[in-house]
Amino acid sequence: MKHLLVISGALTMLVACGEKPQTLGMPKSDSPPYAGTGSAFVAAGWKAGDKTAWEQHLKARQQNGQNDYSKVN
């Protein structure tokens, strides 16, 4: 009886160590951000893989929406 309890406890501990990684289908981390995610929900005028358009959109977003100094007027 005691051996059965020890074996079941050991098996329970081994099963707990076998958890699978939870990635939620995220893109590879080694791909550049301008490569896109394959989603249809992107900014207008931007195509996946277009690095210059990506940088222009980021620059415009910074100036228009996230720069508090330009909103002070």
C-alpha positions in Angstrom: 0.0 0.0 0.0 2.8 2.4 0.9 4.6 1.6 -2.3 1.5 2.4 -4.4 1.2 5.8 -2.7 4.9 6.6 -3.3 4.6 5.5 -7.0 1.4 7.5 -7.5 3.0 10.6 -5.9 6.1 10.3 -8.1 4.0 9.9 -11.2 2.0 13.0 -10.3 5.2 15.0 -9.9 6.5 13.8 -13.3 3.2 14.8 -15.0 3.4 18.3 -13.6 6.8 18.8 -15.1 5.6 18.1 -18.6 3.7 21.3 -19.3 3.7 22.4 -22.9 4.7 26.0 -23.8 1.8 28.4 -24.2 2.6 30.6 -27.3 -0.9 31.5 -28.5 0.2 31.3 -32.1 2.5 34.3 -31.9 4.9 35.0 -34.7 8.5 33.9 -34.4 10.5 36.3 -32.2 13.4 36.3 -34.6 11.4 37.8 -37.5 11.5 41.6 -37.9 8.4 43.5 -36.8 7.7 44.9 -40.3 7.3 41.3 -41.6 3.7 41.3 -40.3 1.7 38.7 -38.5 -0.5 37.4 -41.3 -3.5 39.2 -39.9 -5.9 41.2 -42.1 -6.1 44.0 -39.5 -3.3 46.3 -40.5 -3.0 50.1 -41.1 -4.1 51.3 -44.4 -1.3 51.7 -46.9 1.0 49.2 -45.3 2.0 45.8 -46.7 3.8 43.1 -44.8 7.5 43.2 -45.4 7.7 46.9 -46.5 10.3 48.3 -44.1 10.2 51.9 -45.3 6.4 52.1 -45.0 6.6 50.6 -41.5 9.1 53.2 -40.4 7.0 56.0 -41.9 3.8 54.8 -40.1 5.7 54.6 -36.8 7.1 58.1 -37.3 3.6 59.5 -38.1 2.1 57.7 -35.1 4.7 59.2 -32.8 4.2 62.7 -34.1 0.4 62.6 -34.3 -0.7 60.5 -31.4 2.0 59.9 -28.8 3.8 63.2 -28.7 2.4 65.4 -25.9 4.6 68.4 -26.9 2.9 68.7 -30.3 -0.6 68.8 -28.5 0.2 71.8 -26.2 -0.9 74.5 -28.6 
